[in-house]
Amino acid sequence: MGCVPVCADSHECDDGNERDEAARESNPLPLSPAQRADYFAAIEKGLAESEADQVIDWEDLDRQLCQKFGLPFP
């Protein structure tokens, strides 16, 4: 995984890459305590499932997403 260079002044960066621009912007946590609790609960659930080896194979996930959105499965 590569690193994204961070510039102190956006005018100094002239690469024109929108993906790098989006990576430099941070998405703060929501201010709502209920939403924050939901986010952290989802993270904790994912970590617990991972530790318990209750993870789904990539191929199964890909197939399920293709079915859900009506896309062809390769």
N, C-alpha and C positions, 0 to 999 in steps of 0.2 A: 504494500500500500504506500503510495507516494505522499509526500508532504506538500501542502499548499502554502506557497509563500504569502506572507502577510506584509502588506505595505502600510507604513505609517500614514502616508498621504496617497489617496486613491489617484491623484493626478500623476504620481510618479510611476504607476503601473500602467503600461501601455500594451498589454498583451491581448486585450480585447476578448478574452475568454470568459463567457458568461458563467460557466460552471465554477471557475475560480472565484469570480465575483460573488456568487451565491455562497460559496464555502466560507468566504470572509465574513459574511453577515451571520450573526448569532441569532438563534431563536430562543428567547428567554422562556422560562417556565411560566405558565399562566398564573395570574395573580389570585385566582379563585382557589381557596383552600380545598374545596371539593374536587376540582379538576386536578390539582396537584396530587392529592391523595389517590385519585384514580390512576394517574400516570405512574406513580411510585408502586402502587399495588400491581399494576400490569408488569412492571419491570421485575418485581419480586417474584411474581408467578412464573414469568419466563425463566428466571434464574433457577427456581425450584424445579421446574420441569426439566431443564437442562441437566441439573445435577442428578435427577432421578432417571435420566436417559429417556424421558418421555418427549422425544423430539420427532418430527416428521421428516422423512427422507425428502431430498430436493425433488426427485422425480414425482413423488406423490403430491407434493405441494404444487408443482408446476401443472400436473394433470388437473388438480382441483380448481386452480385459478382459471385454467383454460375452460373448464366446464362451466364455472360460475359466470364468466364473461362471454361465453359463446365463441371462444377462439379455437382454432384447430390445434390439436395436440400432436406434436411431431412423432 
